Amino acid sequence: MTRTYSNADPEAVRAFAIEAARTVSESKCTDVVLLDVRGHSQVCDYVIVGSGTSQRQMRSVAQEVEDLGKARGTPPYRSNRDDGTTWIVIDFVETVIHLFEPEQRLYYDLELLWSGASRVEWRRDPSESPAPRGARTFGARPRTTSDSDVQAD
């Protein structure tokens, strides 16, 4: 089962998911995972999960990712935070980002929920340097991996 109702370019969606995962990691979230849930989910193509260090940091990361989406012409459809800001969800329709405090992440264990999904390598080559904050190159295509390059855990 794959999603067929999205009009978005699949390569652009993948590129955005990779750049969003990089942004989450570069904003000091830990254990960032990018999952390709196409064929497993009827609501999105990619899921990003990351652990934050504090409420303030998680809110800041959420804002940075929302700004990334807006700059790329993909503003968030919706964003939700629980009362204690222990779990933040940013929904870009094709890509959904979950930011958790570590205890909440263990409790909800989304990686187990999507255990059938493949992990997408989002880290930059060591030869690539990250774009300076506020000066990201939104038109550049990130390095993509083929299905054989995807990490399996």
Backbone as numpy.savetxt, mean C-alpha at the origin, in Angstrom:
# Nx Ny Nz CAx CAy CAz Cx Cy Cz
-11.42 -15.91 -10.11 -12.26 -14.75 -10.11 -11.36 -13.51 -10.11
-11.43 -12.70 -11.13 -10.69 -11.44 -11.16 -11.69 -10.31 -11.30
-11.28 -9.17 -10.83 -12.16 -8.01 -10.94 -12.18 -7.55 -12.38
-13.34 -7.25 -12.88 -13.45 -6.81 -14.27 -14.14 -5.46 -14.39
-14.59 -4.90 -13.28 -15.36 -3.67 -13.37 -14.53 -2.41 -13.21
-13.24 -2.52 -12.96 -12.39 -1.36 -12.83 -11.98 -0.87 -14.21
-12.04 0.44 -14.40 -11.61 1.04 -15.66 -10.16 1.51 -15.60
-9.53 1.35 -14.45 -8.16 1.83 -14.28 -7.17 0.94 -15.03
-6.10 1.56 -15.50 -5.02 0.83 -16.17 -4.31 -0.05 -15.15
-4.26 -1.37 -15.37 -3.64 -2.28 -14.39 -2.19 -1.94 -14.07
-1.42 -1.48 -15.04 -0.03 -1.10 -14.80 0.05 0.14 -13.91
-0.86 1.10 -14.13 -0.88 2.31 -13.31 -1.29 1.98 -11.88
-2.23 1.05 -11.73 -2.67 0.63 -10.39 -1.51 -0.03 -9.66
-0.80 -0.92 -10.33 0.36 -1.60 -9.72 1.44 -0.59 -9.37
1.73 0.34 -10.27 2.75 1.36 -10.01 2.38 2.20 -8.80
1.10 2.57 -8.69 0.65 3.35 -7.53 0.80 2.53 -6.25
0.42 1.26 -6.27 0.53 0.41 -5.08 1.98 0.30 -4.63
2.90 0.14 -5.58 4.32 0.04 -5.24 4.81 1.36 -4.64
4.45 2.48 -5.25 4.88 3.78 -4.74 4.26 4.05 -3.36
3.02 3.64 -3.16 2.38 3.83 -1.85 3.08 2.99 -0.79
3.45 1.75 -1.11 4.17 0.91 -0.15 5.52 1.54 0.19
6.20 2.08 -0.80 7.47 2.76 -0.56 7.27 3.98 0.35
6.22 4.73 0.10 5.92 5.91 0.91 5.67 5.51 2.35
4.89 4.46 2.56 4.61 3.98 3.91 5.91 3.59 4.60
6.78 2.88 3.91 8.05 2.45 4.49 8.97 3.64 4.76
9.08 4.54 3.81 9.96 5.70 3.96 9.45 6.65 5.04
8.20 6.50 5.43 7.61 7.32 6.49 7.73 6.61 7.84
8.61 5.64 7.90 9.01 4.95 9.13 8.00 3.92 9.65
7.09 3.45 8.81 6.29 2.30 9.20 7.17 1.06 9.03
6.89 0.03 9.80 7.70 -1.18 9.75 6.88 -2.33 9.19
7.58 -3.39 8.80 6.95 -4.62 8.32 5.91 -4.34 7.23
6.28 -3.52 6.26 5.36 -3.16 5.18 5.26 -4.33 4.20
4.02 -4.71 3.90 3.75 -5.82 3.00 2.78 -5.32 1.92
3.08 -5.65 0.67 2.19 -5.34 -0.46 1.70 -6.67 -1.02
0.38 -6.87 -0.97 -0.23 -8.12 -1.42 -1.03 -7.90 -2.69
-0.84 -8.78 -3.65 -1.62 -8.78 -4.89 -2.83 -9.69 -4.64
-3.98 -9.09 -4.43 -5.18 -9.86 -4.08 -6.12 -10.03 -5.28
-5.62 -9.73 -6.49 -6.44 -9.95 -7.68 -6.76 -11.44 -7.75
-8.00 -11.75 -7.98 -8.43 -13.14 -8.01 -8.84 -13.67 -6.64
-8.56 -12.89 -5.59 -8.94 -13.28 -4.23 -9.96 -12.32 -3.64
-9.96 -11.09 -4.11 -10.84 -10.05 -3.57 -11.74 -9.50 -4.67
-12.96 -9.24 -4.31 -13.88 -8.63 -5.26 -13.90 -7.11 -5.13
-13.16 -6.57 -4.16 -13.24 -5.13 -3.91 -11.96 -4.36 -4.22
-10.82 -5.02 -4.33 -9.59 -4.29 -4.63 -8.58 -5.24 -5.29
-7.52 -4.64 -5.80 -6.45 -5.41 -6.46 -5.23 -5.60 -5.57
-4.93 -4.59 -4.75 -3.74 -4.62 -3.90 -4.10 -4.19 -2.49
-3.44 -4.84 -1.52 -3.59 -4.50 -0.11 -2.19 -4.24 0.44
-2.05 -3.11 1.12 -0.79 -2.76 1.78 -1.04 -2.78 3.28
-0.16 -3.43 4.02 -0.26 -3.47 5.48 1.07 -2.99 6.05
0.98 -2.08 7.02 2.19 -1.59 7.67 1.92 -1.32 9.14
2.97 -1.36 9.95 2.87 -1.09 11.38 3.45 0.28 11.69
2.68 1.07 12.43 3.12 2.39 12.83 3.71 2.35 14.23
4.31 3.46 14.63 4.95 3.53 15.94 4.14 4.34 16.94
3.25 5.21 16.47 2.44 6.03 17.37 1.23 6.55 16.59
0.27 7.08 17.31 -0.91 7.65 16.66 -0.51 8.80 15.75
0.35 9.67 16.23 0.78 10.83 15.45 1.48 10.39 14.16
2.38 9.42 14.27 3.10 8.95 13.10 2.15 8.31 12.10
1.22 7.50 12.57 0.27 6.84 11.68 -0.61 7.86 10.96
-1.07 8.89 11.66 -1.87 9.94 11.01 -1.04 10.67 9.96
0.22 10.92 10.27 1.11 11.59 9.33 1.32 10.74 8.07
1.54 9.44 8.26 1.73 8.53 7.12 0.46 8.50 6.28
-0.69 8.42 6.93 -1.96 8.39 6.21 -2.10 9.66 5.36
-1.77 10.81 5.92 -1.87 12.06 5.17 -0.90 12.07 3.99
0.30 11.55 4.20 1.29 11.52 3.13 0.83 10.62 1.97
0.24 9.48 2.31 -0.25 8.57 1.27 -1.45 9.19 0.55
-2.33 9.86 1.29 -3.45 10.55 0.65 -2.94 11.62 -0.31
-1.92 12.36 0.11 -1.33 13.39 -0.76 -0.70 12.76 -2.01
-0.06 11.61 -1.85 0.50 10.89 -2.99 -0.60 10.56 -4.00
-1.71 10.02 -3.49 -2.82 9.68 -4.37 -3.37 10.89 -5.11
-3.54 11.98 -4.39 -4.05 13.21 -5.01 -3.10 13.71 -6.08
-1.80 13.67 -5.80 -0.80 14.14 -6.77 -0.77 13.26 -8.01
-1.12 11.98 -7.87 -1.12 11.06 -9.01 -2.47 10.99 -9.69
-3.41 11.83 -9.25 -4.73 11.83 -9.87 -5.62 10.70 -9.38
-5.27 10.12 -8.24 -6.04 9.03 -7.64 -6.34 9.38 -6.19
-7.22 10.35 -5.96 -7.50 10.72 -4.57 -8.16 9.56 -3.83
-8.00 9.50 -2.52 -8.62 8.41 -1.78 -10.14 8.50 -1.87
-10.75 7.34 -2.00 -12.21 7.26 -2.01 -12.73 7.48 -0.60
-12.01 6.91 0.37 -12.44 7.00 1.76 -11.26 6.72 2.67
-11.30 7.30 3.86 -10.28 7.06 4.87 -10.98 6.94 6.21
-10.63 5.93 6.99 -11.24 5.71 8.31 -10.17 5.48 9.35
-10.45 5.98 10.54 -9.58 5.76 11.69 -10.46 5.29 12.84
-9.97 4.32 13.61 -10.74 3.93 14.78 -10.56 4.99 15.87
-11.33 4.90 16.95 -11.32 5.94 17.99 -9.94 6.18 18.57
-9.18 5.12 18.76 -7.85 5.26 19.35 -6.74 5.41 18.34
-7.09 5.49 17.07 -6.12 5.56 15.97 -5.13 4.41 16.06
-5.65 3.21 16.33 -4.79 2.03 16.34 -4.86 1.31 15.00
-5.81 1.73 14.14 -5.97 1.14 12.82 -6.51 2.23 11.90
-5.77 2.51 10.85 -6.19 3.50 9.85 -6.30 2.78 8.52
-7.40 3.02 7.81 -7.62 2.43 6.49 -7.76 3.57 5.48
-6.98 3.50 4.40 -7.10 4.46 3.31 -7.48 3.66 2.07
-8.64 3.96 1.53 -9.21 3.20 0.40 -9.08 4.01 -0.88
-8.26 3.51 -1.80 -8.10 4.13 -3.12 -8.85 3.30 -4.17
-9.79 2.49 -3.78 -10.60 1.58 -4.57 -9.77 0.38 -5.02
-8.83 0.56 -5.94 -8.04 -0.57 -6.42 -6.94 -0.96 -5.42
-6.53 -0.03 -4.58 -5.51 -0.27 -3.56 -6.06 0.17 -2.21
-5.96 -0.71 -1.22 -6.41 -0.39 0.13 -5.21 -0.51 1.06
-5.00 0.52 1.89 -3.86 0.58 2.78 -4.34 0.49 4.22
-3.72 -0.42 4.98 -4.04 -0.60 6.40 -2.80 -0.25 7.21
-2.93 0.71 8.11 -1.85 1.07 9.03 -2.30 0.68 10.44
-1.51 -0.12 11.10 -1.87 -0.63 12.42 -0.82 -0.29 13.45
-1.25 -0.19 14.73 -0.31 -0.33 15.81 0.01 -1.82 15.87
1.22 -2.19 16.25 1.63 -3.60 16.17 0.69 -4.61 16.83
0.13 -4.28 18.00 -0.76 -5.22 18.68 -2.04 -5.45 17.88
-2.58 -4.37 17.31 -3.79 -4.49 16.49 -3.51 -5.31 15.23
-2.35 -5.11 14.66 -1.99 -5.87 13.46 -1.95 -7.36 13.75
-1.36 -7.72 14.88 -1.33 -9.13 15.27 -2.74 -9.68 15.49
-3.59 -8.87 16.10 -4.95 -9.31 16.39 -5.74 -9.58 15.11
-5.70 -8.65 14.16 -6.50 -8.79 12.94 -5.83 -9.68 11.89
-4.51 -9.75 11.90 -3.73 -10.67 11.07 -4.21 -10.73 9.61
-4.19 -9.59 8.94 -4.65 -9.54 7.55 -3.79 -10.38 6.62
-2.52 -10.55 6.95 -1.67 -11.40 6.11 -2.19 -12.83 6.09
-2.71 -13.31 7.22 -3.30 -14.65 7.25 -4.59 -14.68 6.44
-5.40 -13.63 6.57 -6.64 -13.54 5.80 -6.36 -13.63 4.31
-5.29 -12.98 3.85 -4.93 -12.98 2.43 -3.75 -13.90 2.17
-3.66 -15.01 2.88 -2.51 -15.90 2.74 -2.38 -16.50 1.34
-3.46 -16.54 0.58 -3.40 -17.05 -0.79 -2.89 -16.03 -1.78
-2.76 -14.78 -1.35 -2.30 -13.71 -2.24 -0.78 -13.72 -2.34
-0.27 -13.30 -3.48 1.18 -13.23 -3.63 1.69 -11.88 -3.13
2.91 -11.90 -2.61 3.55 -10.66 -2.16 4.27 -10.02 -3.33
4.16 -8.72 -3.40 4.79 -7.95 -4.47 6.02 -7.26 -3.91
7.12 -7.39 -4.61 8.36 -6.73 -4.19 8.24 -5.24 -4.51
8.32 -4.40 -3.50 8.15 -2.96 -3.67 9.42 -2.18 -3.34
10.39 -2.86 -2.74 11.62 -2.15 -2.35 12.40 -1.71 -3.58
13.08 -0.59 -3.45 13.91 -0.07 -4.53 15.18 -0.91 -4.65
15.73 -0.94 -5.86 17.06 -1.51 -6.05 18.03 -0.69 -5.19
19.06 -1.31 -4.66 20.03 -0.54 -3.87 20.64 0.62 -4.66
20.69 0.49 -5.99 21.27 1.55 -6.81 20.33 2.75 -6.94
19.03 2.53 -6.68 18.07 3.62 -6.75 18.07 4.35 -5.42
17.97 5.64 -5.46 17.82 6.39 -4.22 16.39 6.93 -4.18
15.81 6.99 -2.99 14.45 7.50 -2.91 14.38 8.96 -3.30
13.26 9.35 -3.86 13.06 10.75 -4.19 12.95 11.53 -2.90
13.51 12.76 -2.86 13.39 13.56 -1.64 11.93 13.82 -1.32
11.62 13.90 -0.05 10.24 14.16 0.38 9.75 15.45 -0.26
8.51 15.40 -0.75 7.91 16.56 -1.37 8.32 16.74 -2.82
9.26 15.93 -3.30 9.73 16.06 -4.68 9.67 14.72 -5.39
8.69 13.91 -5.06 8.56 12.59 -5.69 8.29 12.76 -7.18
8.81 11.85 -7.94 8.62 11.87 -9.38 7.43 10.99 -9.72
6.28 11.59 -9.79 5.04 10.84 -9.95 4.87 10.26 -11.34
5.55 10.81 -12.32 5.40 10.28 -13.67 6.31 9.09 -13.95
7.32 8.89 -13.11 8.27 7.81 -13.36 7.65 6.46 -13.02
7.95 5.48 -13.86 7.45 4.13 -13.61 8.39 3.40 -12.69
7.87 2.84 -11.58 8.75 2.06 -10.71 9.10 0.74 -11.36
10.18 0.14 -10.88 10.58 -1.17 -11.35 9.47 -2.15 -11.00
9.07 -2.96 -11.95 8.05 -3.96 -11.69 8.69 -5.33 -11.70
8.01 -6.26 -11.07 8.52 -7.61 -11.03 7.54 -8.52 -11.74
8.07 -9.55 -12.34 7.19 -10.54 -12.94 6.71 -11.46 -11.85
5.73 -12.30 -12.16 5.19 -13.21 -11.16 6.27 -14.12 -10.60
7.29 -14.44 -11.39 8.35 -15.33 -10.91 9.27 -14.61 -9.93
9.26 -13.26 -9.92 10.11 -12.49 -9.00 9.42 -12.21 -7.68
8.15 -12.54 -7.54 7.39 -12.21 -6.35 7.86 -13.08 -5.21
8.02 -12.48 -4.04 8.44 -13.23 -2.87 7.32 -14.14 -2.41
7.66 -15.31 -1.99 6.69 -16.22 -1.39 7.10 -16.48 0.03
6.19 -16.27 0.95 6.49 -16.52 2.38 5.63 -17.63 2.87
